[in-house]
């Protein structure tokens, strides 16, 4: 269900937000994907890669719960 992208919204979260649905992040922020640069989330990255700096809420989100909520499986 996740898009595989991250976006830096410059909203004081000090890092990239993980996009769960197009235009919606794990931490619940919405954004216009036409006006924000989305990047493919890099998995096999070195220790100083910028995608290591996820926003706190996105980094703590349980991706299984996020996907379940989107599917209507969990509240």
Secondary structure, 3 states (H helix, E strand, C coil): CCCCEEECCCCCCCCEEEEEECCEECCCCECCCCCCCEEECCCCCCCCCHHHCECHHHHHCCHHHHHHHHHCCCC
